[in-house]
Structure formats: structure tokens, C-alpha cells
Amino acid sequence: MSRTRRLVLVASIVSAACLVTAGVLVTTTPRTASAEDRPVAAVAERRAGTALPDPRTPDQFVTGALDTPALPGAVPFAYAGDSITARPDSWLHQLETDDELHAVGGYAHSGYRADQVLQQIGPVPSARVLVVEVGTNDVNQAVPTATTIANVGAIVRKVGAQRVLVVAGPPSDWTHSRWGADRRTGQIVLTDALRTDAAEHGWAFVDPFTALRAADGAYKPGTSPDGIHPTAEANQGVARAMAAAITRTAA
């Protein structure tokens, strides 16, 4: 076996590792193409003359209650999200050490659109607050904003939490996608729509990315490794903003 084949085999074994804990499943498996670049239906045309990267990225998800220390009066919350929530260094995992908050259920999956999260998530009636962080992949795949907003409402109804906290879209360094979308502009449009929709329904809204976002909607230098996700360090600030927002929403 060649050295290259041995390295590929080892990488595949490591990437397929799966950790299962009480009530929560976190997995990482390899796949070709970016998690944020999964097609909606048919393969869309690439932008003429533009060579887009085709990296191998992990397929990460988290589901169910997190088995973390929690005080008797900890705020029970549910989560619905994509890679911003599902990645190992995400705000959700950063909050695992916060004993005043307890994730009691939910579903988040890297690369998933709002409709895909809707399909997988289940009711979490014990949640005081539902945190909805979806839409990034809708923007990437040129899903109409109205469709995303409708699916946010469907997620809220399906989970059945007492209160709802809607999260703004993150910054983006990308101004194009395989589906011909301007991701940076799309995130700004999405955030405005999410804020308006939350206000119309009486839901809370939070933008935990304000310290990371430049004036043009991109990430500030050093706050993202790929122009899509915050760094682990940046996520510490995101987690603090999320913790404060969840606590306010539950009050």
C-alpha cells in the first residue's frame, strides 16, 4: 500500500469517529464538497468562468439533550441550527460549562437548510426557550428569503417551546456560491428579514456576531478560518452573547 493510500485510510478512520453520550449524539464523517454547498434540488449552474473550491469538510451534527452540569434553576432551552451551532467549537458547545443554562433538546446539522432542520427536529415541550439559528445554507443555495422565514415559523410550531429567540445570520467573506448567490449580501438580507419576522411574532432577536462583523458584512480579520464560521476564540464572545440573550428571553 502506497504512503498516500495509507494516509487516506488513516484520515478516513479518524474522521469517522463517533462520540455518543447520554441523550446527545455528535458525529463527524468525511464527504466531498463543502457542507454549505449541498444542492437544493438539481445541480445549479456554476458561475461562468469561476472556479470554486471543492474541499472535503466534516458532516457534523448534534441532537438531543446535552449531558452537562446544570443547577436546579438552570434555564432549559432547545436549539435548531446549522454548522454555526453544530461545530465542536460552536456557541452551543461553549455553553456546556454554563450551569445556569441547560440544552434539553434540539437538532443542528452542518450544511442543512431550514427545511432540512425542520424535517429532523422534534418537539421539545420542556424548553423554556427555543434558539433558532438557521438560514445560512438557504442563502448559499439561493433559497428565497420568504421560504426560509416560513420554515422558521414551522420549526417554532413543531418544537413547541414557551418562548423563541431568533439568531441573526453570521458575517460572510464569500460574495458568490455554486448557486450564484452573493452570500455576504444575502446574509444581510436574511438578518433583516429574521429581525422583522421576530418582531411581528413577539419573539426575541439577537445578533451575537456584531463584534465579528465588518462594515461591509464580512468577518473582521482574524475572526474566521474560512470566511463562513467564527474561530473558536471568536465563538467565546458569541457564546457570551447567546447566554445573555437566552437568559433575557427566559425571564
C-alpha positions in Angstrom: 0.0 0.0 0.0 1.4 3.4 -1.0 2.1 6.1 1.6 -0.7 8.2 0.0 -3.3 5.4 0.3 -2.2 4.7 3.9 -2.7 8.4 4.8 -6.2 8.4 3.2 -7.1 5.3 5.1 -6.0 6.7 8.4 -7.8 10.0 7.7 -11.0 8.2 6.9 -10.8 6.1 10.1 -10.2 9.2 12.2 -12.9 11.3 10.5 -15.5 8.5 11.0 -15.1 8.6 14.8 -18.4 9.0 16.6 -19.0 10.1 20.2 -22.2 9.1 21.9 -23.1 10.5 25.3 -26.3 10.4 27.3 -29.1 11.9 25.3 -26.8 13.6 22.7 -25.1 12.3 19.6 -22.2 14.2 17.9 -20.7 12.8 14.7 -18.1 13.7 12.2 -17.9 11.9 8.9 -16.0 12.8 5.7 -17.6 13.9 2.5 -16.7 15.5 -0.8 -17.7 19.2 -1.3 -18.5 21.8 1.3 -21.3 21.2 3.7 -22.6 24.6 2.8 -22.6 23.6 -0.9 -25.2 20.8 -1.0 -27.7 21.4 -3.8 -31.4 22.3 -3.2 -32.8 20.1 -6.0 -30.9 19.9 -9.2 -27.3 20.9 -9.7 -27.3 24.6 -10.4 -25.0 26.2 -13.0 -21.6 27.4 -11.8 -20.9 31.0 -12.4 -19.3 31.3 -15.8 -15.5 31.3 -15.7 -15.4 30.9 -11.9 -13.5 28.0 -10.4 -15.0 27.3 -7.0 -13.2 25.2 -4.3 -14.4 21.7 -3.7 -12.9 20.9 -0.2 -13.6 17.9 2.0 -15.4 19.1 5.1 -16.9 17.2 8.1 -20.5 16.4 8.3 -21.3 17.4 11.9 -24.5 17.3 13.8 -25.8 17.4 17.4 -29.1 16.2 18.6 -31.0 15.8 21.9 -30.2 17.0 25.4 -26.7 17.8 26.3 -25.5 15.9 29.4 -23.9 18.9 31.1 -23.8 20.2 34.7 -26.8 22.3 35.4 -28.1 24.0 38.6 -31.7 23.2 39.7 -32.9 26.5 38.4 -31.0 26.4 35.1 -32.9 27.7 32.0 -34.0 24.8 29.8 -33.6 25.7 26.2 -33.8 23.9 22.8 -31.7 24.6 19.7 -32.3 24.5 16.0 -29.3 25.2 13.8 -26.7 24.5 11.2 -22.9 24.4 11.4 -22.8 27.6 13.4 -24.5 25.6 16.2 -23.2 22.1 15.4 -19.5 22.6 15.1 -17.4 21.3 18.0 -16.3 24.8 19.0 -19.7 26.4 18.4 -21.5 28.7 20.9 -23.7 25.7 21.9 -20.7 23.6 23.0 -19.0 26.7 24.6 -22.1 26.9 26.8 -21.7 23.3 28.1 -19.8 24.6 31.1 -22.5 27.2 31.9 -24.5 25.6 34.8 -27.2 28.2 34.6 -28.3 27.0 31.1 -29.3 23.5 30.0 -29.9 22.4 26.4 -32.8 19.9 26.8 -33.2 19.0 23.2 -33.0 20.1 19.6 -31.2 19.4 16.3 -28.4 21.1 14.4 -26.5 19.9 11.3 -23.7 21.4 9.3 -24.8 22.3 5.8 -28.5 22.0 6.5 -31.1 24.4 5.2 -34.0 25.5 7.4 -36.4 22.9 5.8 -33.9 20.1 6.5 -33.6 21.1 10.1 -37.4 21.2 10.2 -37.6 17.6 9.0 -35.2 16.3 11.7 -36.1 18.3 14.8 -38.8 17.1 17.2 -41.0 18.6 19.9 -39.2 19.9 23.0 -42.1 20.9 25.2 -39.9 21.2 28.3 -37.8 24.0 26.7 -38.4 27.5 28.2 -36.6 29.0 25.1 -36.1 27.8 21.6 -33.0 29.2 19.9 -33.4 29.3 16.1 -30.2 29.7 14.2 -30.9 28.7 10.6 -30.7 30.3 7.1 -27.0 30.4 6.3 -27.3 27.5 3.9 -30.5 28.8 2.5 -28.6 32.0 1.5 -25.8 29.9 0.0 -28.2 27.9 -2.1 -30.3 30.8 -3.2 -33.4 29.8 -1.4 -36.0 32.6 -1.4 -35.9 34.5 1.9 -39.7 34.1 2.3 -39.3 30.3 2.2 -36.7 30.4 4.9 -38.9 32.6 7.1 -41.8 30.3 6.6 -39.7 27.3 7.7 -38.5 29.2 10.8 -42.2 29.5 11.7 -42.7 25.8 11.1 -39.7 24.9 13.3 -41.1 27.1 16.1 -44.5 25.4 15.9 -43.0 21.9 15.8 -40.7 22.4 18.8 -43.4 24.0 20.9 -41.1 25.9 23.3 -42.6 28.6 25.6 -40.5 31.4 24.1 -38.4 31.9 21.0 -35.0 33.5 20.4 -34.2 34.1 16.7 -30.5 34.5 15.8 -29.1 36.8 13.1 -27.1 35.4 10.2 -23.3 35.5 10.6 -20.9 37.5 8.6 -19.5 36.1 5.3 -16.3 36.7 3.4 -17.9 35.0 0.3 -19.6 37.0 -2.3 -20.6 34.1 -4.5 -21.7 30.4 -4.3 -22.2 27.5 -6.6 -25.9 28.6 -6.9 -25.0 32.1 -8.0 -25.8 33.7 -4.7 -24.0 36.7 -3.1 -23.5 35.1 0.3 -22.4 38.3 2.0 -25.3 40.4 0.8 -27.7 37.5 1.3 -26.8 37.3 5.0 -27.6 40.9 5.5 -31.0 40.5 3.8 -31.7 37.4 5.8 -30.8 39.1 9.1 -33.2 42.0 8.3 -35.9 39.5 7.5 -35.4 37.5 10.6 -35.4 40.6 12.8 -38.7 41.8 11.2 -40.3 38.3 11.5 -39.3 38.0 15.1 -40.8 41.4 15.9 -44.0 40.6 14.2 -44.4 37.4 16.2 -43.3 38.8 19.5 -40.1 36.7 19.6 -36.8 37.8 20.9 -33.9 38.5 18.5 -30.2 38.6 19.0 -27.2 39.4 16.8 -24.3 37.7 18.6 -21.9 38.5 15.7 -21.8 42.3 15.9 -18.2 42.2 17.3 -17.1 40.0 14.4 -18.8 41.8 11.5 -17.1 44.5 9.5 -19.0 47.4 8.0 -19.4 45.6 4.6 -20.8 42.4 6.2 -17.5 40.4 6.1 -15.7 38.9 9.0 -13.2 41.2 10.7 -9.6 40.0 10.2 -8.7 37.0 12.3 -12.2 36.1 13.4 -12.9 33.3 10.8 -10.7 30.5 9.5 -12.8 30.1 6.3 -14.9 33.2 5.8 -18.0 31.2 6.9 -17.6 30.2 10.6 -16.2 32.0 13.6 -12.9 30.8 15.1 -13.0 29.0 18.4 -11.8 32.2 20.1 -14.4 34.3 18.4 -17.1 31.8 19.4 -16.4 32.6 23.0 -17.8 36.0 22.5 -20.7 34.6 20.5 -21.4 32.2 23.4 -21.5 35.0 25.9 -23.9 37.0 23.8 -26.1 33.9 23.3 -26.1 33.1 27.1 -27.2 36.6 27.9 -29.9 36.6 25.2 -31.3 33.2 26.3 -31.4 34.3 29.9 -33.2 37.6 28.9 -35.7 35.7 26.8 -36.5 33.2 29.6 -37.1 36.0 32.2 
